[in-house]
Amino acid sequence: MGLKSGLQQMAYKQALKPHLAQQPAPQALNFLQLQKIAILFDASSASNTEAILAYAKSLQKMKKEVQLLAYWPEKELPEGLPYEAFSTKALNWAGVPKGEQIDAFLAHKYDLLIALYVGEQLPLDFLLQAAPSKMRLGFFEEGRTDQFDLMVHAAKKPMPALLKEIHQYLERINKK
């Protein structure tokens, strides 16, 4: 690891520290208890994004408040996106997302935060860990099990199938 990447990693962790101290205690909430749901995703796949938007609409029809935030891994955002998004332009030198939109996302308290991306993506990972949420759900990966309360195996399944599976798990938690 070079000096610059070591400093970047240190600055990234330092920026995350105050957010981690304010996290609510994890809770296993059932689907009926969920009111505010945040969904983080990588917007580079149009088909995945389409499925995620459809799922968010279905949650809203069930009277859930849904906050979407997407990462667009390029310099400029496309015009007219139907969801909140940020690009690499919103990242500081350490890879930490900055700006009013990020501050607004982090200011809300969520019952559930769903991370719909695979692999290490530092901007999304930062938001996943920094956003105050009672429960976190994401795709299973070795080495990331400490970031989630509930994990689903992605196993090259299409996004609509994964979202259906996620929803089924959420409906089964603490069902009385």
CORHU-V40189 format. One record per pair of residues at least 12 apart in sequence whose C-alpha atoms are under 10 Angstrom apart, sorted by the first residue. I is the first residue (numbers start at 1). J is the second residue. D is the distance in Angstrom with one decimal. If there is no record, write none. Layout:
I J D
I J D
//
This chain:
4 93 9.9
4 94 9.4
5 94 8.3
6 94 9.8
7 93 9.9
7 94 8.0
8 92 9.7
8 93 7.0
8 94 4.5
8 95 7.6
8 96 9.5
9 94 6.7
9 95 8.7
10 94 8.4
11 92 10.0
11 93 9.0
11 94 6.1
11 95 9.1
11 96 8.7
12 92 9.5
12 93 9.2
12 94 5.5
12 95 6.9
12 96 6.3
12 97 10.0
12 122 8.9
12 123 9.8
12 126 8.2
13 94 9.3
13 96 9.5
13 126 9.0
15 94 9.2
15 96 7.6
15 126 9.0
15 130 9.3
16 96 8.7
16 126 6.9
16 127 8.9
16 129 7.6
16 130 6.3
16 131 10.0
17 129 9.7
17 130 8.4
18 130 8.4
19 106 8.8
19 126 9.7
19 127 9.6
19 129 7.8
19 130 4.9
19 131 7.3
19 132 7.8
20 129 7.0
20 130 6.1
20 131 8.6
20 132 8.4
21 130 9.3
21 132 9.9
22 130 8.7
22 131 9.2
22 132 7.2
22 133 10.0
23 109 9.3
23 129 8.8
23 130 7.8
23 131 7.8
23 132 5.2
23 133 6.9
23 134 7.9
24 109 8.9
24 110 9.7
24 111 9.8
24 131 9.9
24 132 6.5
24 133 6.5
24 134 5.8
24 135 9.1
25 132 9.6
25 133 8.5
25 134 6.3
25 135 8.7
26 111 9.6
26 112 10.0
26 133 7.7
26 134 4.8
26 135 5.6
26 136 8.3
26 148 9.7
26 149 7.5
27 111 8.7
27 112 9.5
27 133 9.1
27 134 5.4
27 135 5.9
27 136 9.4
27 149 8.4
28 111 9.6
28 112 9.5
28 134 7.9
28 135 6.6
28 136 9.5
28 149 8.0
28 150 9.0
28 170 9.5
28 173 7.2
28 174 7.6
29 111 7.8
29 112 8.4
29 134 8.2
29 135 7.5
29 170 8.3
29 171 9.7
29 173 6.9
29 174 7.1
29 175 9.5
30 169 9.3
30 170 6.2
30 171 6.4
30 172 7.2
30 173 5.0
30 174 5.5
30 175 6.6
30 176 9.2
31 64 9.8
31 111 10.0
31 112 9.6
31 167 8.5
31 168 9.5
31 169 9.0
31 170 5.4
31 171 5.2
31 172 7.9
31 173 7.3
31 174 8.7
31 175 8.5
32 62 9.6
32 64 9.4
32 170 9.2
32 171 7.9
32 173 9.8
32 174 9.9
32 175 9.0
33 64 9.8
33 111 8.2
34 63 9.8
34 64 7.2
34 65 8.9
34 110 8.7
34 111 5.7
34 112 6.9
34 134 9.8
34 135 9.8
34 170 9.4
35 59 9.8
35 60 9.9
35 62 9.8
35 63 7.7
35 64 5.1
35 65 5.9
35 66 8.4
35 110 8.0
35 111 6.5
35 112 8.4
36 63 9.7
36 64 6.2
36 65 4.8
36 66 6.0
36 67 7.7
36 108 8.9
36 109 7.7
36 110 5.1
36 111 5.3
36 112 6.7
36 113 8.7
36 133 9.3
37 56 9.1
37 59 8.8
37 60 9.7
37 64 7.1
37 65 6.1
37 66 4.9
37 67 6.3
37 68 8.6
37 109 9.2
37 110 5.8
37 111 6.0
37 112 4.9
37 113 5.8
37 114 7.5
37 133 8.9
37 135 9.7
37 136 10.0
38 56 9.4
38 65 8.4
38 66 5.7
38 67 4.6
38 68 5.9
38 69 7.7
38 105 8.7
38 108 9.3
38 109 9.2
38 110 6.5
38 111 8.2
38 112 6.3
38 113 4.7
38 114 6.1
38 115 8.5
38 128 9.6
38 131 9.1
38 133 8.7
38 136 9.5
39 52 8.5
39 53 9.8
39 56 8.2
39 66 7.4
39 67 6.2
39 68 4.9
39 69 6.3
39 70 8.2
39 112 8.5
39 113 5.8
39 114 4.8
39 115 6.0
39 116 7.1
39 128 9.4
39 137 9.6
40 52 9.7
40 67 8.6
40 68 6.2
40 69 5.1
40 70 5.7
40 71 7.8
40 85 9.6
40 113 7.5
40 114 6.2
40 115 4.9
40 116 6.0
40 117 7.7
40 124 6.9
40 125 9.3
40 127 8.1
40 128 7.5
40 138 9.7
41 68 8.0
41 69 6.6
41 70 4.8
41 71 6.3
41 72 9.0
41 85 9.3
41 114 8.5
41 115 6.2
41 116 4.9
41 117 5.5
41 118 9.2
41 124 7.5
42 69 8.8
42 70 5.5
42 71 4.9
42 72 6.4
42 73 7.7
42 85 9.3
42 115 9.2
42 116 7.3
42 117 5.9
42 118 8.7
42 121 8.7
42 124 8.0
43 69 9.2
43 70 5.6
43 71 5.8
43 72 5.4
43 73 7.9
43 83 9.9
43 85 8.2
43 86 9.6
43 87 9.8
43 116 9.9
43 117 9.2
44 70 9.1
44 71 8.0
44 72 6.1
44 73 7.0
44 74 9.0
45 72 9.7
47 158 9.1
47 159 8.0
47 160 9.3
48 116 9.1
48 117 9.6
48 158 7.9
48 159 5.6
48 160 7.8
49 70 8.9
49 83 9.9
49 116 9.7
49 159 8.7
50 159 9.3
50 160 9.2
51 158 9.3
51 159 6.4
51 160 5.7
51 161 9.4
51 162 9.8
51 163 8.1
52 68 9.1
52 116 8.4
52 159 7.7
52 160 7.8
52 163 7.8
53 68 8.5
53 82 8.7
53 83 8.3
54 160 9.1
54 163 9.9
55 160 8.3
55 163 7.2
55 164 8.7
55 167 9.3
56 68 7.9
59 167 9.7
65 110 9.5
66 110 9.4
66 112 9.7
66 113 9.8
67 83 8.8
67 84 8.4
67 105 8.0
67 108 9.4
67 110 9.1
67 113 9.3
68 82 9.8
68 83 6.3
68 84 6.2
68 85 8.1
68 105 9.0
68 113 9.9
68 114 9.6
69 83 6.9
69 84 5.0
69 85 5.4
69 86 7.8
69 101 9.0
69 102 8.8
69 105 7.9
69 124 9.2
69 127 9.5
70 83 7.5
70 84 6.3
70 85 4.4
70 86 6.4
70 87 8.6
70 116 9.6
70 117 10.0
70 124 8.3
71 84 8.9
71 85 5.7
71 86 5.3
71 87 5.9
71 88 8.1
71 90 9.8
71 97 9.6
71 117 9.9
71 121 9.2
71 123 7.6
71 124 7.0
72 85 6.7
72 86 5.9
72 87 4.7
72 88 7.1
72 89 9.6
73 86 8.4
73 87 5.7
73 88 5.7
73 89 9.1
73 121 9.4
73 123 9.5
74 86 9.2
74 87 5.7
74 88 5.5
74 89 7.8
75 87 5.7
75 88 5.1
75 89 5.2
75 90 8.6
75 91 9.9
76 88 7.7
76 89 7.0
76 90 9.7
77 89 9.0
84 101 7.9
84 102 9.7
84 105 9.6
85 101 8.3
85 102 9.3
86 98 9.2
86 99 9.1
86 101 8.1
86 102 8.3
86 123 9.5
87 123 9.5
88 123 8.7
90 102 8.9
90 123 9.4
91 122 9.9
91 123 7.5
92 123 9.9
94 122 9.3
94 123 9.6
95 121 9.5
95 122 6.4
95 123 6.1
95 124 9.8
95 126 8.7
96 122 7.4
96 123 5.7
96 124 9.0
96 125 9.4
96 126 6.8
96 127 8.7
97 122 9.0
97 123 5.8
97 124 8.4
97 126 7.8
97 127 8.0
98 123 9.6
102 127 8.3
102 131 9.7
103 131 9.8
105 127 8.6
105 130 9.9
105 131 7.4
105 132 9.5
106 127 7.5
106 128 9.7
106 130 7.0
106 131 4.9
106 132 6.9
106 133 9.8
107 130 10.0
107 131 7.7
107 132 8.0
108 131 7.6
108 132 7.1
108 133 8.8
109 131 7.3
109 132 5.1
109 133 5.9
109 134 8.2
110 131 7.8
110 132 6.2
110 133 4.5
110 134 6.5
110 135 8.1
110 136 9.5
111 132 8.5
111 133 5.4
111 134 5.0
111 135 6.2
111 136 8.6
112 132 9.2
112 133 5.8
112 134 6.1
112 135 4.8
112 136 5.7
112 137 7.4
112 149 9.9
113 127 9.9
113 128 7.4
113 129 9.8
113 131 8.2
113 132 8.7
113 133 6.2
113 134 8.1
113 135 6.3
113 136 4.8
113 137 6.3
113 138 8.5
113 148 9.4
114 128 8.4
114 133 9.9
114 135 8.6
114 136 6.0
114 137 4.8
114 138 5.9
114 139 9.2
114 148 9.3
114 150 9.6
114 151 9.9
114 166 9.3
115 127 9.6
115 128 7.0
115 136 7.6
115 137 6.2
115 138 4.8
115 139 7.4
115 148 9.1
115 151 9.8
116 137 8.6
116 138 6.3
116 139 7.1
116 154 9.8
116 159 8.7
116 162 9.3
116 163 9.0
117 138 7.7
117 139 7.3
117 154 9.6
118 138 8.5
118 139 6.6
118 140 8.5
118 141 8.1
118 154 8.3
119 139 9.0
119 140 9.7
119 141 7.7
119 144 9.2
120 141 9.7
120 144 8.9
125 147 8.8
128 147 8.0
128 148 9.1
129 147 7.0
129 148 9.2
134 149 9.2
135 148 7.6
135 149 6.0
135 150 7.9
136 148 5.0
136 149 5.2
136 150 6.5
136 151 8.5
137 149 6.0
137 150 4.8
137 151 5.6
137 152 7.8
137 166 8.5
137 170 9.6
138 150 6.7
138 151 5.0
138 152 6.3
138 153 8.8
138 154 9.2
138 166 9.0
139 151 5.2
139 152 4.8
139 153 5.7
139 154 5.8
139 155 9.2
139 162 9.2
139 166 9.7
140 152 5.4
140 153 5.1
140 154 6.9
140 155 9.1
141 153 8.0
141 154 9.0
150 166 9.4
150 169 9.0
150 170 9.3
151 166 8.8
151 169 9.8
152 165 8.0
152 166 7.1
152 169 8.9
153 165 9.6
153 166 9.9
//
